[in-house]
Amino acid sequence: MADSDSIDQLARDSLIPMTGLLSLLMPGSATVGFAIKGLDGRYRLANRTIERLLCGDGERLAGKSEEDLLPLATCRLLAESDRRIIAGETAASVEIDLAVHGQNSQCLWLKLPVLGVDRKLQAIASLIDEASPQPGFMAMQQTLARLQQSNRELQQTVAELEQVASTDKLTGAWNRHRLEEGVRSEMDRLNRYQHPLSLLILDIDCFKPINDQHGHAAGDAVLKRLTTLLQAKLRSADSLARWGGEEFVILCPNTGRSTAAMLAERLRRDVAMAKFPEAGAVTVSIGVAECEPGESWEQWFERADEALYRAKTGGRNQVQAAPETPQRAGPEQYVVANFVQLVWHPAYECGNELVDRGHRQLFADANELLSAILSEHTAEQVNAIVDRLVADILQHFCDEETVIVDAGFPAAAEHIVLHRALVDQALKLTGAYRTGTKGVGDVFQFLAYDVVTKHMLGADRVFFDTLRPQAAAAGRPGKRLSTRSKPPQRQSTPAMPDPLA
């Protein structure tokens, strides 16, 4: 049977390492189907092969269970495999028959545990070894989808009732009391499960002159307009609160420092580009800090506030992040919905701020899309993320081409050809996604594998030697440090760490 040796090796290894989960998903396989399902029995991620094996034409495996797709007798065999994994076995396999274009085909279905950083079972991975093409199944059950929608509607009703007592009267954002309740809950999750947690403090620049020149009614209108803009740009898991006056706080669960900084930069840019009829141009300064294990709420907030202070004194309309500490170098800080993020490391920097910023943004886009997939965001929310990531790819390629041409990179023309090919692929893929012939998993595979892993961490490194001497000669802008604190020294990073580590 095709690839049986590799499957046996995975079984002997006891489990699929976290760094291998997405690697199996991204490039896909011609014969081996791979998918991950939660302990609730519903699949979260799947490659194209297993969807072809188990689903009807155009159907997606995400959100479905084996009972939705397979005969009862087959489900009983697979349920026994699940029970063995839940009981602690390192692998469980069963031979089953699948309908393949009207004919039965015998397949090996291997199940493996996916363990979290606490070594507890988080999900179950499935691999199906089958070499012949598969037909679609007829009549997919939709019961789970309807129940999920009903549950979302119920949660929305409860949230609306709670909002009356927990929101700022002027803006409709959370008030300080509601924020502190959310902070306690998220800090508990951080300390128990090592989920990363970040905070943004946002302050409107030169707000007093707005009130003085245009009146307090205009100032109130600016606050309400800003709230509406921020809430439209935030991710569903993020929470916006009005801290007081013209100052806002954004709580970002499952978010590390670099991703939070990218989010803050996007918000800063969107506010600067927005129109405020009552006051003209409006800008904001933002401080960012990731919560450290064992840190108190007051200490965490103070570090974010110090970063905001540096942004204000450094010229306003900018983002400043609180320094990292050495003990936060482990991969546990990057867990999102029980899976890993792409992790940015200083070794990926070329020395040119514009290029490095674009690379960090693509990392953040990939992580945001992965989080949306695993957290089951609505189609509208996922569509917005897809639109942003395509726009970011186009903008980054444009910026990078300008930089490498100006720097005299000898192979600039060939590199631009690579960009054009990726742009064509991105446009075709998103077009197919819009028409339903490609899924959001295909978009993630393209971004994380073709753009980030192959191109950015591969082809882009060819021009690093051209840019680094120029960056060193020019001197990259240093971070403005508050006189109130001195950041700890950062530990060195290996030359080329695994982005999925």
DAHUGI-V130663 format. One record per residue. RES is the residue in one small letter. D_LAST is the distance of its C-alpha to the last C-alpha in whole Angstrom. Layout:
RES:D_LAST
RES:D_LAST
This chain:
m:31
a:29
d:25
s:26
d:25
s:22
i:22
d:24
q:21
l:18
a:21
r:21
d:18
s:18
l:16
i:13
p:9
m:7
t:5
g:9
l:11
l:11
s:11
l:14
l:15
m:15
p:18
g:19
s:22
a:26
t:26
v:24
g:23
f:20
a:20
i:18
k:21
g:21
l:23
d:26
g:26
r:26
y:23
r:20
l:19
a:20
n:21
r:24
t:25
i:25
e:27
r:29
l:30
l:30
c:31
g:34
d:35
g:33
e:31
r:28
l:26
a:24
g:27
k:29
s:29
e:30
e:34
d:34
l:34
l:35
p:38
l:39
a:39
t:36
c:34
r:36
l:34
l:30
a:31
e:32
s:28
d:27
r:29
r:28
i:24
i:25
a:27
g:24
e:25
t:22
a:23
a:26
s:28
v:31
e:33
i:34
d:36
l:35
a:38
v:37
h:40
g:42
q:42
n:40
s:37
q:35
c:32
l:29
w:27
l:24
k:23
l:19
p:18
v:15
l:14
g:13
v:12
d:16
r:16
k:18
l:19
q:17
a:18
i:20
a:18
s:21
l:22
i:25
d:27
e:30
a:31
s:34
p:34
q:34
p:36
g:36
f:37
m:40
a:40
m:36
q:37
q:36
t:37
l:34
a:33
r:37
l:36
q:33
q:35
s:37
n:35
r:33
e:37
l:38
q:35
q:36
t:39
v:38
a:36
e:39
l:42
e:39
q:39
v:43
a:42
s:39
t:39
d:41
k:44
l:44
t:41
g:40
a:36
w:35
n:38
r:36
h:37
r:35
l:32
e:32
e:32
g:29
v:28
r:29
s:27
e:24
m:24
d:24
r:21
l:19
n:21
r:21
y:17
q:15
h:15
p:15
l:18
s:20
l:24
l:26
i:29
l:31
d:35
i:37
d:39
c:43
f:43
k:47
p:48
i:47
n:49
d:52
q:53
h:52
g:53
h:51
a:51
a:49
g:47
d:46
a:46
v:43
l:41
k:41
r:40
l:37
t:36
t:37
l:35
l:32
q:32
a:32
k:29
l:27
r:24
s:26
a:24
d:25
s:28
l:31
a:33
r:36
w:36
g:40
g:42
e:40
e:36
f:34
v:30
i:27
l:25
c:22
p:20
n:16
t:16
g:14
r:16
s:15
t:16
a:19
a:20
m:20
l:22
a:24
e:25
r:26
l:28
r:30
r:31
d:32
v:34
a:36
m:36
a:38
k:42
f:43
p:47
e:48
a:47
g:46
a:42
v:40
t:37
v:34
s:32
i:29
g:27
v:24
a:22
e:19
c:20
e:20
p:20
g:24
e:25
s:28
w:29
e:31
q:29
w:26
f:29
e:30
r:27
a:27
d:31
e:31
a:28
l:31
y:33
r:32
a:32
k:35
t:37
g:35
g:37
r:35
n:34
q:30
v:27
q:26
a:23
a:23
p:21
e:18
t:19
p:17
q:16
r:14
a:11
g:9
p:6
e:9
q:11
y:9
v:10
v:13
a:16
n:14
f:11
v:8
q:8
l:8
v:7
w:10
h:11
p:14
a:14
y:14
e:17
c:21
g:23
n:25
e:24
l:25
v:23
d:20
r:21
g:21
h:18
r:16
q:18
l:17
f:13
a:15
d:17
a:15
n:13
e:17
l:18
l:15
s:16
a:20
i:20
l:18
s:21
e:24
h:25
t:28
a:29
e:30
q:27
v:25
n:28
a:28
i:24
v:24
d:27
r:25
l:22
v:25
a:27
d:24
i:23
l:27
q:28
h:25
f:26
c:29
d:28
e:26
e:29
t:32
v:30
i:29
v:33
d:34
a:32
g:34
f:31
p:33
a:31
a:31
a:33
e:31
h:28
i:30
v:31
l:27
h:27
r:30
a:29
l:25
v:28
d:30
q:27
a:26
l:30
k:30
l:27
t:28
g:32
a:31
y:29
r:32
t:34
g:32
t:32
k:28
g:26
v:23
g:20
d:22
v:21
f:18
q:17
f:19
l:17
a:14
y:15
d:18
v:18
v:14
t:13
k:16
h:18
m:17
l:14
g:17
a:21
d:21
r:20
v:23
f:25
f:23
d:25
t:28
l:27
r:26
p:29
q:31
a:28
a:29
a:33
a:33
g:31
r:28
p:29
g:28
k:27
r:30
l:30
s:32
t:35
r:34
s:31
k:29
p:25
p:24
q:22
r:19
q:17
s:16
t:13
p:12
a:14
m:11
p:8
d:5
p:6
l:4
a:0
